[in-house]
């Protein structure tokens, strides 16, 4: 699979995740989000940036429980809730948000 953005061919794995994490930029994120029928808002970008911070810190994409806890720690209890994340990245926030953020698929997400 691949994504074509401004004449660039971006390689994706069979599940639509970036093969080369260095291919990620905001235009790639917008295209990946569009494939999930998500229009990125400032709230989405806040979570995407947070996920990238998590990845830099721990060198892995978080599963849902870790994702919620990290969000709560960094952004407060209002945003550190499963329901908030689910509203932004349905139907699987950890999986969908990681994909849009250009990160690998979380290991224990179906």
N, CA, C and O atoms as CSV, one atom per row, in Angstrom:
chain,resi,resn,atom,element,x,y,z
A,1,UNK,N,N,0.837,-1.181,0.000
A,1,UNK,CA,C,0.000,0.000,0.000
A,1,UNK,C,C,0.881,1.244,0.000
A,1,UNK,O,O,2.028,1.225,0.448
A,2,UNK,N,N,0.315,2.301,-0.508
A,2,UNK,CA,C,1.030,3.568,-0.434
A,2,UNK,C,C,0.064,4.731,-0.447
A,2,UNK,O,O,-1.094,4.617,-0.849
A,3,UNK,N,N,0.583,5.845,0.004
A,3,UNK,CA,C,-0.156,7.092,0.076
A,3,UNK,C,C,0.583,8.065,-0.830
A,3,UNK,O,O,1.805,8.186,-0.737
A,4,UNK,N,N,-0.136,8.760,-1.706
A,4,UNK,CA,C,0.502,9.722,-2.598
A,4,UNK,C,C,0.144,11.133,-2.142
A,4,UNK,O,O,-1.021,11.531,-2.138
A,5,UNK,N,N,1.178,11.876,-1.761
A,5,UNK,CA,C,0.992,13.235,-1.264
A,5,UNK,C,C,1.999,14.148,-1.947
A,5,UNK,O,O,3.209,13.962,-1.816
A,6,UNK,N,N,1.493,15.127,-2.670
A,6,UNK,CA,C,2.342,16.107,-3.349
A,6,UNK,C,C,3.463,15.444,-4.143
A,6,UNK,O,O,4.609,15.890,-4.094
A,7,UNK,N,N,3.137,14.388,-4.870
A,7,UNK,CA,C,4.131,13.710,-5.695
A,7,UNK,C,C,5.023,12.744,-4.941
A,7,UNK,O,O,5.888,12.108,-5.543
A,8,UNK,N,N,4.833,12.623,-3.649
A,8,UNK,CA,C,5.617,11.668,-2.855
A,8,UNK,C,C,4.810,10.393,-2.675
A,8,UNK,O,O,3.611,10.435,-2.403
A,9,UNK,N,N,5.478,9.266,-2.831
A,9,UNK,CA,C,4.847,7.973,-2.564
A,9,UNK,C,C,5.284,7.544,-1.161
A,9,UNK,O,O,6.460,7.276,-0.919
A,10,UNK,N,N,4.330,7.487,-0.256
A,10,UNK,CA,C,4.596,7.131,1.139
A,10,UNK,C,C,4.192,5.667,1.336
A,10,UNK,O,O,3.022,5.318,1.178
A,11,UNK,N,N,5.149,4.824,1.676
A,11,UNK,CA,C,4.883,3.394,1.842
A,11,UNK,C,C,4.144,3.125,3.155
A,11,UNK,O,O,4.496,3.646,4.214
A,12,UNK,N,N,3.104,2.289,3.042
A,12,UNK,CA,C,2.308,1.880,4.200
A,12,UNK,C,C,2.329,0.366,4.302
A,12,UNK,O,O,2.466,-0.330,3.296
A,13,UNK,N,N,2.192,-0.146,5.530
A,13,UNK,CA,C,2.083,-1.586,5.689
A,13,UNK,C,C,0.658,-2.028,5.358
A,13,UNK,O,O,-0.176,-1.210,4.972
A,14,UNK,N,N,0.385,-3.316,5.511
A,14,UNK,CA,C,-0.929,-3.850,5.121
A,14,UNK,C,C,-2.071,-3.268,5.940
A,14,UNK,O,O,-3.223,-3.320,5.508
A,15,UNK,N,N,-1.775,-2.708,7.128
A,15,UNK,CA,C,-2.799,-2.114,7.980
A,15,UNK,C,C,-2.883,-0.595,7.849
A,15,UNK,O,O,-3.669,0.048,8.544
A,16,UNK,N,N,-2.065,-0.020,6.953
A,16,UNK,CA,C,-2.121,1.417,6.714
A,16,UNK,C,C,-1.202,2.254,7.583
A,16,UNK,O,O,-1.325,3.479,7.609
A,17,UNK,N,N,-0.271,1.608,8.304
A,17,UNK,CA,C,0.703,2.340,9.125
A,17,UNK,C,C,1.935,2.652,8.286
A,17,UNK,O,O,2.282,1.909,7.368
A,18,UNK,N,N,2.594,3.767,8.615
A,18,UNK,CA,C,3.819,4.133,7.903
A,18,UNK,C,C,4.879,3.059,8.089
A,18,UNK,O,O,5.064,2.540,9.190
A,19,UNK,N,N,5.572,2.730,7.011
A,19,UNK,CA,C,6.688,1.797,7.109
A,19,UNK,C,C,7.917,2.553,7.605
A,19,UNK,O,O,8.667,2.049,8.440
A,20,UNK,N,N,8.117,3.760,7.089
A,20,UNK,CA,C,9.233,4.603,7.510
A,20,UNK,C,C,8.664,5.765,8.319
A,20,UNK,O,O,8.012,6.650,7.764
A,21,UNK,N,N,8.910,5.766,9.632
A,21,UNK,CA,C,8.349,6.801,10.497
A,21,UNK,C,C,8.824,8.203,10.120
A,21,UNK,O,O,8.162,9.192,10.435
A,22,UNK,N,N,9.971,8.286,9.444
A,22,UNK,CA,C,10.490,9.587,9.022
A,22,UNK,C,C,9.700,10.205,7.872
A,22,UNK,O,O,9.915,11.369,7.534
A,23,UNK,N,N,8.787,9.441,7.265
A,23,UNK,CA,C,7.939,9.980,6.203
A,23,UNK,C,C,6.817,10.861,6.756
A,23,UNK,O,O,6.145,11.561,5.998
A,24,UNK,N,N,6.614,10.828,8.071
A,24,UNK,CA,C,5.490,11.547,8.668
A,24,UNK,C,C,5.694,13.050,8.629
A,24,UNK,O,O,6.782,13.549,8.918
A,25,UNK,N,N,4.644,13.762,8.272
A,25,UNK,CA,C,4.550,15.202,8.444
A,25,UNK,C,C,3.051,15.522,8.562
A,25,UNK,O,O,2.217,14.617,8.524
A,26,UNK,N,N,2.724,16.778,8.700
A,26,UNK,CA,C,1.317,17.137,8.916
A,26,UNK,C,C,0.428,16.766,7.732
A,26,UNK,O,O,-0.736,16.411,7.920
A,27,UNK,N,N,0.958,16.846,6.528
A,27,UNK,CA,C,0.163,16.482,5.350
A,27,UNK,C,C,-0.113,14.979,5.332
A,27,UNK,O,O,-1.205,14.546,4.964
A,28,UNK,N,N,0.871,14.197,5.728
A,28,UNK,CA,C,0.680,12.748,5.827
A,28,UNK,C,C,-0.377,12.457,6.897
A,28,UNK,O,O,-1.256,11.620,6.693
A,29,UNK,N,N,-0.290,13.143,8.026
A,29,UNK,CA,C,-1.270,12.949,9.096
A,29,UNK,C,C,-2.679,13.265,8.600
A,29,UNK,O,O,-3.621,12.527,8.890
A,30,UNK,N,N,-2.824,14.353,7.860
A,30,UNK,CA,C,-4.146,14.721,7.344
A,30,UNK,C,C,-4.679,13.657,6.392
A,30,UNK,O,O,-5.865,13.331,6.422
A,31,UNK,N,N,-3.809,13.118,5.551
A,31,UNK,CA,C,-4.234,12.079,4.607
A,31,UNK,C,C,-4.610,10.791,5.342
A,31,UNK,O,O,-5.606,10.152,5.001
A,32,UNK,N,N,-3.825,10.411,6.339
A,32,UNK,CA,C,-4.146,9.213,7.121
A,32,UNK,C,C,-5.460,9.407,7.880
A,32,UNK,O,O,-6.270,8.485,7.973
A,33,UNK,N,N,-5.663,10.599,8.417
A,33,UNK,CA,C,-6.909,10.897,9.130
A,33,UNK,C,C,-8.097,10.831,8.177
A,33,UNK,O,O,-9.151,10.307,8.535
A,34,UNK,N,N,-7.932,11.357,6.972
A,34,UNK,CA,C,-9.017,11.332,5.992
A,34,UNK,C,C,-9.422,9.897,5.672
A,34,UNK,O,O,-10.601,9.615,5.462
A,35,UNK,N,N,-8.445,8.990,5.633
A,35,UNK,CA,C,-8.766,7.577,5.397
A,35,UNK,C,C,-9.631,7.003,6.515
A,35,UNK,O,O,-10.367,6.039,6.305
A,36,UNK,N,N,-9.541,7.588,7.684
A,36,UNK,CA,C,-10.332,7.146,8.840
A,36,UNK,C,C,-11.589,8.007,9.021
A,36,UNK,O,O,-12.300,7.882,10.019
A,37,UNK,N,N,-11.850,8.878,8.046
A,37,UNK,CA,C,-12.998,9.799,8.110
A,37,UNK,C,C,-12.918,10.745,9.309
A,37,UNK,O,O,-13.920,11.038,9.961
A,38,UNK,N,N,-11.712,11.208,9.576
A,38,UNK,CA,C,-11.473,12.143,10.675
A,38,UNK,C,C,-10.920,13.436,10.091
A,38,UNK,O,O,-9.971,13.422,9.307
A,39,UNK,N,N,-11.516,14.537,10.477
A,39,UNK,CA,C,-11.033,15.859,10.109
A,39,UNK,C,C,-10.304,16.416,11.329
A,39,UNK,O,O,-10.912,16.622,12.380
A,40,UNK,N,N,-9.013,16.658,11.189
A,40,UNK,CA,C,-8.188,17.018,12.349
A,40,UNK,C,C,-8.479,18.427,12.860
A,40,UNK,O,O,-8.465,19.400,12.107
A,41,UNK,N,N,-8.740,18.503,14.158
A,41,UNK,CA,C,-8.985,19.752,14.870
A,41,UNK,C,C,-7.807,20.014,15.812
A,41,UNK,O,O,-6.939,19.153,15.957
A,42,UNK,N,N,-7.760,21.174,16.450
A,42,UNK,CA,C,-6.701,21.410,17.436
A,42,UNK,C,C,-6.677,20.333,18.537
A,42,UNK,O,O,-5.607,19.992,19.043
A,43,UNK,N,N,-7.835,19.806,18.901
A,43,UNK,CA,C,-7.885,18.754,19.929
A,43,UNK,C,C,-7.203,17.479,19.443
A,43,UNK,O,O,-6.518,16.802,20.210
A,44,UNK,N,N,-7.394,17.156,18.163
A,44,UNK,CA,C,-6.716,15.989,17.584
A,44,UNK,C,C,-5.200,16.199,17.594
A,44,UNK,O,O,-4.438,15.313,17.981
A,45,UNK,N,N,-4.781,17.389,17.163
A,45,UNK,CA,C,-3.339,17.664,17.095
A,45,UNK,C,C,-2.698,17.602,18.479
A,45,UNK,O,O,-1.558,17.159,18.616
A,46,UNK,N,N,-3.415,18.036,19.489
A,46,UNK,CA,C,-2.887,17.970,20.849
A,46,UNK,C,C,-2.587,16.512,21.227
A,46,UNK,O,O,-1.549,16.222,21.821
A,47,UNK,N,N,-3.489,15.613,20.881
A,47,UNK,CA,C,-3.303,14.197,21.195
A,47,UNK,C,C,-2.219,13.588,20.304
A,47,UNK,O,O,-1.415,12.785,20.777
A,48,UNK,N,N,-2.187,13.951,19.043
A,48,UNK,CA,C,-1.149,13.448,18.131
A,48,UNK,C,C,0.229,13.843,18.643
A,48,UNK,O,O,1.139,13.015,18.685
A,49,UNK,N,N,0.386,15.107,19.032
A,49,UNK,CA,C,1.681,15.558,19.564
A,49,UNK,C,C,2.024,14.830,20.855
A,49,UNK,O,O,3.185,14.500,21.095
A,50,UNK,N,N,1.030,14.581,21.677
A,50,UNK,CA,C,1.242,13.853,22.926
A,50,UNK,C,C,1.702,12.421,22.644
A,50,UNK,O,O,2.608,11.918,23.309
A,51,UNK,N,N,1.090,11.774,21.675
A,51,UNK,CA,C,1.497,10.412,21.312
A,51,UNK,C,C,2.930,10.380,20.809
A,51,UNK,O,O,3.686,9.468,21.144
A,52,UNK,N,N,3.301,11.353,20.021
A,52,UNK,CA,C,4.677,11.403,19.533
A,52,UNK,C,C,5.658,11.621,20.688
A,52,UNK,O,O,6.759,11.071,20.681
A,53,UNK,N,N,5.261,12.415,21.666
A,53,UNK,CA,C,6.069,12.605,22.871
A,53,UNK,C,C,6.216,11.274,23.621
A,53,UNK,O,O,7.312,10.924,24.059
A,54,UNK,N,N,5.121,10.543,23.765
A,54,UNK,CA,C,5.152,9.229,24.412
A,54,UNK,C,C,6.121,8.307,23.679
A,54,UNK,O,O,6.924,7.614,24.305
A,55,UNK,N,N,6.041,8.301,22.359
A,55,UNK,CA,C,6.907,7.433,21.551
A,55,UNK,C,C,8.381,7.803,21.730
A,55,UNK,O,O,9.227,6.917,21.850
A,56,UNK,N,N,8.693,9.080,21.750
A,56,UNK,CA,C,10.084,9.510,21.960
A,56,UNK,C,C,10.582,9.087,23.338
A,56,UNK,O,O,11.748,8.726,23.502
A,57,UNK,N,N,9.694,9.133,24.319
A,57,UNK,CA,C,10.077,8.795,25.688
A,57,UNK,C,C,10.224,7.285,25.899
A,57,UNK,O,O,11.172,6.845,26.550
A,58,UNK,N,N,9.299,6.492,25.358
A,58,UNK,CA,C,9.262,5.059,25.651
A,58,UNK,C,C,9.594,4.155,24.464
A,58,UNK,O,O,9.719,2.942,24.635
A,59,UNK,N,N,9.737,4.722,23.264
A,59,UNK,CA,C,10.066,3.988,22.047
A,59,UNK,C,C,9.055,2.900,21.713
A,59,UNK,O,O,9.418,1.826,21.232
A,60,UNK,N,N,7.789,3.186,21.970
A,60,UNK,CA,C,6.696,2.308,21.575
A,60,UNK,C,C,5.410,3.099,21.548
A,60,UNK,O,O,5.289,4.163,22.156
A,61,UNK,N,N,4.453,2.547,20.822
A,61,UNK,CA,C,3.123,3.159,20.782
A,61,UNK,C,C,2.323,2.608,21.950
A,61,UNK,O,O,2.344,1.401,22.191
A,62,UNK,N,N,1.620,3.462,22.676
A,62,UNK,CA,C,0.920,2.978,23.870
A,62,UNK,C,C,-0.348,2.194,23.570
A,62,UNK,O,O,-1.079,2.499,22.628
A,63,UNK,N,N,-0.589,1.195,24.377
A,63,UNK,CA,C,-1.887,0.524,24.371
A,63,UNK,C,C,-2.875,1.479,25.042
A,63,UNK,O,O,-2.475,2.505,25.593
A,64,UNK,N,N,-4.139,1.146,24.994
A,64,UNK,CA,C,-5.184,2.072,25.450
A,64,UNK,C,C,-5.002,2.506,26.909
A,64,UNK,O,O,-5.095,3.696,27.208
A,65,UNK,N,N,-4.751,1.580,27.801
A,65,UNK,CA,C,-4.642,1.940,29.222
A,65,UNK,C,C,-3.495,2.933,29.456
A,65,UNK,O,O,-3.662,3.931,30.157
A,66,UNK,N,N,-2.340,2.650,28.864
A,66,UNK,CA,C,-1.196,3.555,29.010
A,66,UNK,C,C,-1.475,4.900,28.336
A,66,UNK,O,O,-1.059,5.948,28.831
A,67,UNK,N,N,-2.175,4.861,27.219
A,67,UNK,CA,C,-2.545,6.065,26.477
A,67,UNK,C,C,-3.417,6.977,27.346
A,67,UNK,O,O,-3.177,8.182,27.427
A,68,UNK,N,N,-4.421,6.400,27.989
A,68,UNK,CA,C,-5.321,7.168,28.853
A,68,UNK,C,C,-4.556,7.740,30.041
A,68,UNK,O,O,-4.709,8.916,30.369
A,69,UNK,N,N,-3.739,6.922,30.683
A,69,UNK,CA,C,-2.984,7.377,31.865
A,69,UNK,C,C,-2.020,8.505,31.503
A,69,UNK,O,O,-1.916,9.498,32.222
A,70,UNK,N,N,-1.318,8.343,30.385
A,70,UNK,CA,C,-0.357,9.362,29.958
A,70,UNK,C,C,-1.076,10.663,29.612
A,70,UNK,O,O,-0.604,11.750,29.947
A,71,UNK,N,N,-2.219,10.547,28.939
A,71,UNK,CA,C,-3.005,11.728,28.596
A,71,UNK,C,C,-3.476,12.435,29.860
A,71,UNK,O,O,-3.408,13.661,29.952
A,72,UNK,N,N,-3.946,11.676,30.818
A,72,UNK,CA,C,-4.394,12.267,32.085
A,72,UNK,C,C,-3.244,12.980,32.792
A,72,UNK,O,O,-3.412,14.086,33.304
A,73,UNK,N,N,-2.085,12.344,32.817
A,73,UNK,CA,C,-0.914,12.923,33.482
A,73,UNK,C,C,-0.481,14.237,32.819
A,73,UNK,O,O,-0.140,15.202,33.502
A,74,UNK,N,N,-0.499,14.259,31.497
A,74,UNK,CA,C,0.013,15.416,30.760
A,74,UNK,C,C,-1.038,16.503,30.490
A,74,UNK,O,O,-0.708,17.689,30.460
A,75,UNK,N,N,-2.304,16.101,30.295
A,75,UNK,CA,C,-3.326,17.066,29.880
A,75,UNK,C,C,-4.456,17.234,30.887
A,75,UNK,O,O,-5.337,18.070,30.690
A,76,UNK,N,N,-4.443,16.452,31.961
A,76,UNK,CA,C,-5.454,16.597,32.990
A,76,UNK,C,C,-6.558,15.561,32.896
A,76,UNK,O,O,-6.692,14.864,31.889
A,77,UNK,N,N,-7.353,15.467,33.963
A,77,UNK,CA,C,-8.381,14.425,34.043
A,77,UNK,C,C,-9.526,14.575,33.042
A,77,UNK,O,O,-10.170,13.583,32.703
A,78,UNK,N,N,-9.793,15.789,32.562
A,78,UNK,CA,C,-10.881,15.961,31.602
A,78,UNK,C,C,-10.558,15.277,30.274
A,78,UNK,O,O,-11.444,14.720,29.626
A,79,UNK,N,N,-9.292,15.323,29.876
A,79,UNK,CA,C,-8.886,14.745,28.588
A,79,UNK,C,C,-8.341,13.330,28.752
A,79,UNK,O,O,-8.273,12.571,27.785
A,80,UNK,N,N,-7.957,12.979,29.963
A,80,UNK,CA,C,-7.411,11.653,30.228
A,80,UNK,C,C,-8.504,10.651,30.526
A,80,UNK,O,O,-8.476,9.972,31.552
A,81,UNK,N,N,-9.462,10.563,29.631
A,81,UNK,CA,C,-10.586,9.625,29.772
A,81,UNK,C,C,-10.770,8.893,28.447
A,81,UNK,O,O,-10.601,9.465,27.370
A,82,UNK,N,N,-11.117,7.627,28.554
A,82,UNK,CA,C,-11.347,6.819,27.351
A,82,UNK,C,C,-12.396,7.438,26.446
A,82,UNK,O,O,-12.229,7.454,25.227
A,83,UNK,N,N,-13.465,7.942,27.020
A,83,UNK,CA,C,-14.567,8.473,26.224
A,83,UNK,C,C,-14.133,9.704,25.417
A,83,UNK,O,O,-14.555,9.875,24.273
A,84,UNK,N,N,-13.301,10.551,26.003
A,84,UNK,CA,C,-12.798,11.724,25.288
A,84,UNK,C,C,-11.971,11.278,24.074
A,84,UNK,O,O,-12.151,11.787,22.967
A,85,UNK,N,N,-11.071,10.326,24.300
A,85,UNK,CA,C,-10.209,9.846,23.227
A,85,UNK,C,C,-11.022,9.108,22.163
A,85,UNK,O,O,-10.727,9.203,20.972
A,86,UNK,N,N,-12.034,8.384,22.594
A,86,UNK,CA,C,-12.898,7.659,21.661
A,86,UNK,C,C,-13.677,8.617,20.766
A,86,UNK,O,O,-13.906,8.320,19.594
A,87,UNK,N,N,-14.081,9.748,21.300
A,87,UNK,CA,C,-14.788,10.743,20.494
A,87,UNK,C,C,-13.879,11.317,19.405
A,87,UNK,O,O,-14.343,11.644,18.313
A,88,UNK,N,N,-12.597,11.438,19.705
A,88,UNK,CA,C,-11.649,11.993,18.738
A,88,UNK,C,C,-11.199,10.959,17.707
A,88,UNK,O,O,-11.069,11.270,16.523
A,89,UNK,N,N,-10.960,9.723,18.166
A,89,UNK,CA,C,-10.363,8.695,17.318
A,89,UNK,C,C,-11.139,7.375,17.381
A,89,UNK,O,O,-10.618,6.367,17.858
A,90,UNK,N,N,-12.390,7.386,16.895
A,90,UNK,CA,C,-13.158,6.142,16.918
A,90,UNK,C,C,-12.647,5.169,15.842
A,90,UNK,O,O,-12.042,5.627,14.872
A,91,UNK,N,N,-12.854,3.897,15.961
A,91,UNK,CA,C,-13.442,3.164,17.072
A,91,UNK,C,C,-12.405,2.662,18.071
A,91,UNK,O,O,-12.765,2.075,19.092
A,92,UNK,N,N,-11.116,2.888,17.788
A,92,UNK,CA,C,-10.045,2.395,18.666
A,92,UNK,C,C,-9.001,3.496,18.820
A,92,UNK,O,O,-8.079,3.579,18.009
A,93,UNK,N,N,-9.123,4.340,19.840
A,93,UNK,CA,C,-8.255,5.516,19.952
A,93,UNK,C,C,-6.760,5.230,19.902
A,93,UNK,O,O,-6.037,5.932,19.196
A,94,UNK,N,N,-6.272,4.230,20.620
A,94,UNK,CA,C,-4.833,3.970,20.617
A,94,UNK,C,C,-4.356,3.588,19.215
A,94,UNK,O,O,-3.315,4.059,18.756
A,95,UNK,N,N,-5.107,2.750,18.556
A,95,UNK,CA,C,-4.723,2.273,17.224
A,95,UNK,C,C,-4.827,3.383,16.181
A,95,UNK,O,O,-3.881,3.607,15.426
A,96,UNK,N,N,-5.945,4.070,16.127
A,96,UNK,CA,C,-6.178,5.092,15.104
A,96,UNK,C,C,-5.288,6.316,15.321
A,96,UNK,O,O,-4.710,6.840,14.368
A,97,UNK,N,N,-5.175,6.769,16.559
A,97,UNK,CA,C,-4.342,7.943,16.841
A,97,UNK,C,C,-2.871,7.641,16.550
A,97,UNK,O,O,-2.158,8.496,16.026
A,98,UNK,N,N,-2.413,6.432,16.886
A,98,UNK,CA,C,-1.022,6.065,16.596
A,98,UNK,C,C,-0.769,6.076,15.094
A,98,UNK,O,O,0.273,6.547,14.637
A,99,UNK,N,N,-1.721,5.556,14.331
A,99,UNK,CA,C,-1.575,5.529,12.869
A,99,UNK,C,C,-1.454,6.957,12.331
A,99,UNK,O,O,-0.558,7.244,11.537
A,100,UNK,N,N,-2.337,7.839,12.751
A,100,UNK,CA,C,-2.332,9.220,12.262
A,100,UNK,C,C,-1.080,9.956,12.721
A,100,UNK,O,O,-0.579,10.828,12.011
A,101,UNK,N,N,-0.574,9.615,13.899
A,101,UNK,CA,C,0.646,10.245,14.423
A,101,UNK,C,C,1.906,9.702,13.764
A,101,UNK,O,O,3.009,10.166,14.053
A,102,UNK,N,N,1.745,8.713,12.873
A,102,UNK,CA,C,2.903,8.165,12.161
A,102,UNK,C,C,3.673,7.136,12.949
A,102,UNK,O,O,4.821,6.833,12.623
A,103,UNK,N,N,3.058,6.595,13.982
A,103,UNK,CA,C,3.733,5.641,14.865
A,103,UNK,C,C,3.353,4.211,14.490
A,103,UNK,O,O,2.377,3.988,13.774
A,104,UNK,N,N,4.136,3.238,14.982
A,104,UNK,CA,C,3.772,1.838,14.738
A,104,UNK,C,C,2.471,1.478,15.452
A,104,UNK,O,O,2.043,2.158,16.385
A,105,UNK,N,N,1.864,0.406,14.995
A,105,UNK,CA,C,0.648,-0.093,15.628
A,105,UNK,C,C,0.975,-0.529,17.051
A,105,UNK,O,O,1.962,-1.235,17.262
A,106,UNK,N,N,0.166,-0.122,18.038
A,106,UNK,CA,C,0.394,-0.598,19.411
A,106,UNK,C,C,0.348,-2.132,19.431
A,106,UNK,O,O,-0.511,-2.734,18.787
A,107,UNK,N,N,1.252,-2.753,20.155
A,107,UNK,CA,C,1.411,-4.205,20.080
A,107,UNK,C,C,0.193,-4.987,20.539
A,107,UNK,O,O,-0.084,-6.051,19.984
A,108,UNK,N,N,-0.535,-4.511,21.517
A,108,UNK,CA,C,-1.677,-5.287,21.994
A,108,UNK,C,C,-3.016,-4.671,21.627
A,108,UNK,O,O,-3.994,-4.824,22.359
A,109,UNK,N,N,-3.066,-3.975,20.497
A,109,UNK,CA,C,-4.342,-3.465,19.981
A,109,UNK,C,C,-4.784,-4.368,18.844
A,109,UNK,O,O,-4.005,-4.677,17.942
A,110,UNK,N,N,-6.029,-4.783,18.895
A,110,UNK,CA,C,-6.562,-5.664,17.842
A,110,UNK,C,C,-6.794,-4.902,16.565
A,110,UNK,O,O,-7.239,-5.480,15.573
